[in-house]
Amino acid sequence: IVNKLKSKIELINNINVIVEQVDVSKKDIKSLSMQLRKSHNNLIAILINAKNENSFVAACITDDLIQKEFNANDLIQKISQLINVKGGGGAPFSIAGGAQLNITDSVISNIKNLI
């Protein structure tokens, strides 16, 4: 999964960005996020599972971007307002969840615009 996600990297404002829907459990999302953080620099990854009633969105940010004042919790709070979920976490990793999410191309675009 990590290699597939890395192939989806886009450069947005000189930052490597992944915004993708994934079929990963809430239990496994942090591990996947940490693998992405270790495999790349200058990376923000937003991973979304909208497949059931326990949908969630997770954000992870690499240490080099945290030093530049980027914060996964701040990002997840902004995303939460877009898609009406609640959650939180720390600077490197944050997660929010709720009812089934309706993630459209427009929502993905709006998430990318937050970066």
CORJO-V423857 format. One line per field, one symbol per residue. ss: DSSP state (2 for helix, 1 for strand, 0 for the rest). phi: phi as a letter, one per 30 degrees, with the letter a starting at -180 (. if undefined). burial: I if it has 9 or more other C-alpha atoms within 8 Angstrom, else O. A space follows every 50 residues. Layout:
# CORJO-V423857
ss: ???
phi: ???
burial: ???
This chain:
# CORJO-V423857
ss: 02222200011100111111100002222222222222200011111110 00001111111022220000022222222222200111100011111100 000022222222200
phi: .edddddcdccbhibdbbbbdbcbdedcddddddddedcbchbccccbcc cbdcdabbbbbdeddddcidbddedddddeddcibblllcddabbbblde cccceddeddddddd
burial: OOOOIIOOIOOIOOIIIIIIOOOOOOOOIIOIIIIIIOOOIIIIIIIIII OOIIIIIIIIIIIOIIOOOIIIIIIIIIIIOOIOIIIIIIIIIIIIIIII IOOOOOIIOOIIOOO
